[in-house]
Amino acid sequence: MSQIKYKRILLKLSGEALAGDMRRGIDFEILHTVCRTIKKCVEMGVQIGITIGGGNYWRGVKDGADKMQRSHADSMGMLATAMNSIAVADALSQHGIDARVLSAVEMPKFTEYFTRDLANRYLNEGKVVIFACGTGHPYFSTDTGAVLRGVEIEADAILMAKNVDGIYSADPNIDPTAVKFDELTYDEVLSRHLKATDSTAMTLAMDNHATLICFALKDPENIIRVVCGEKIGTTVSLRNIT
């Protein structure tokens, strides 16, 4: 227990990362590797809430741009997150971890309806809580949903596990001179227009002094390293740590 830096976390998983090289759907080898890592964290005593993007199925406005009304496209994106949430809960149960899916949109045949008190109770009972459907409203990304849930459950840190190993000065896939940052403040991310999260998510984190840690899911063991305080990826906080 003494090695744990973050006792309660909100883990944001990229839907695209769960798809792996297939780019669509779910790569079950990756899914179960991630779940084995989550199980290790639970056994260490970490309380874990999870939000999952839906980009491996549908990316809301990005897939529906100029083809659909925005609210409808975002609704499809929320349903995609629900599918991923059910898949992760099923995989966790196969590894002996009790997981519950709480949705911001009522769908009682598939999930439980989210309330902060229910989520907190499940977390205190040692269950993994998976938050589906983002904020439950269009025009908000799953990053914003992740920060919102992280703030609501009073997470010690919000872990953004994505396809990139941190926050860069530019897109490293396009610009070979892009520089990776180890630490940033919210103001620096917003003023430089850095592609960490959308601005709404970052502003919500700033207003609530929530610590964000952005790192790559490519090696799921990074989740444990972050929980134990190892410097992985980029940490965004009220002020630079050093």
C-alpha positions, -999 to 999 in steps of 0.1 A, spaced: 0 0 0 29 24 8 39 24 -29 6 37 -42 6 74 -50 -30 76 -63 -55 56 -42 -85 64 -63 -82 70 -101 -103 77 -131 -88 59 -160 -98 71 -195 -92 45 -222 -91 53 -258 -115 33 -279 -91 33 -308 -64 18 -285 -87 -11 -277 -90 -18 -315 -53 -22 -320 -41 -27 -355 -76 -36 -366 -86 1 -361 -122 -10 -357 -140 -31 -332 -122 -47 -302 -89 -66 -302 -96 -90 -274 -59 -97 -267 -54 -60 -260 -86 -59 -240 -76 -88 -217 -40 -74 -213 -55 -41 -201 -79 -60 -178 -51 -80 -163 -33 -47 -155 -64 -32 -140 -68 -64 -118 -32 -59 -105 -42 -23 -95 -73 -35 -78 -53 -61 -59 -29 -33 -48 -58 -15 -32 -65 11 -59 -101 22 -65 -108 25 -102 -133 43 -123 -131 40 -160 -144 59 -190 -139 46 -225 -141 64 -258 -161 50 -287 -138 58 -316 -133 22 -325 -169 22 -336 -179 58 -341 -163 91 -334 -194 113 -332 -190 146 -350 -158 135 -367 -174 105 -384 -207 123 -390 -193 157 -401 -214 173 -428 -234 141 -431 -255 141 -400 -270 165 -375 -245 169 -347 -267 158 -319 -275 126 -337 -239 119 -345 -229 124 -309 -257 101 -297 -242 74 -318 -209 81 -302 -224 77 -267 -239 43 -277 -204 33 -289 -190 40 -255 -218 19 -239 -208 -11 -261 -171 -7 -251 -181 -4 -214 -201 -36 -215 -172 -54 -232 -147 -42 -206 -170 -51 -177 -174 -86 -192 -136 -90 -196 -130 -79 -161 -155 -104 -148 -136 -131 -166 -106 -121 -146 -125 -123 -113 -131 -85 -109 -165 -72 -100 -173 -44 -124 -204 -23 -128 -214 -1 -158 -231 32 -149 -245 51 -178 -253 88 -180 -282 78 -203 -309 55 -189 -308 20 -205 -318 -3 -177 -316 -35 -198 -279 -29 -203 -265 -7 -175 -273 10 -143 -281 47 -142 -253 69 -129 -255 87 -97 -225 100 -78 -235 82 -46 -239 48 -63 -206 51 -80 -189 61 -47 -205 31 -29 -193 7 -55 -158 21 -55 -156 18 -17 -168 -18 -20 -138 -25 -42 -157 -28 -75 -145 -13 -107 -170 13 -120 -172 19 -157 -189 52 -168 -207 50 -201 -222 76 -224 -199 105 -215 -219 134 -199 -251 121 -215 -253 152 -237 -242 160 -273 -214 185 -280 -193 171 -251 -164 147 -257 -156 116 -237 -125 134 -224 -149 159 -209 -170 131 -195 -139 115 -180 -128 147 -162 -164 153 -150 -166 118 -135 -131 121 -121 -141 153 -103 -174 138 -91 -158 107 -76 -129 129 -61 -102 109 -79 -67 116 -69 -57 116 -105 -73 113 -139 -52 90 -162 -57 96 -199 -44 64 -216 -43 71 -253 -24 62 -285 3 89 -279 28 87 -251 22 122 -238 15 158 -248 37 172 -276 43 207 -290 28 195 -323 14 162 -337 45 139 -336 30 118 -364 32 148 -387 60 170 -373 93 152 -366 105 182 -346 76 180 -321 88 181 -285 72 160 -257 65 178 -224 70 161 -190 50 186 -170 25 214 -179 0 237 -163 -36 239 -175 -29 275 -187 1 263 -207 -20 236 -224 -48 260 -232 -27 290 -243 -6 269 -266 -36 250 -280 -19 217 -273 -38 186 -283 -41 169 -249 -79 170 -245 -105 193 -258 -105 227 -242 -137 220 -223 -122 190 -205 -90 210 -197 -109 240 -184 -130 217 -162 -99 201 -148 -83 235 -142 -114 248 -124 -114 218 -101 -76 214 -97 -77 179 -110 -44 163 -119 -43 148 -154 -16 124 -166 -15 116 -203 4 85 -214 4 57 -239 -18 26 -235 5 6 -258 22 -8 -227 -7 -13 -202 18 -17 -174 21 21 -177 -11 23 -157 6 6 -127 37 28 -131 16 60 -130 -4 47 -100 28 42 -81 41 76 -89 66 69 -117 69 98 -141 53 85 -173 39 106 -201 29 142 -193 14 155 -160 -9 185 -162 -16 202 -129 -22 236 -113 15 243 -113 46 226 -125 57 199 -102 94 207 -103 
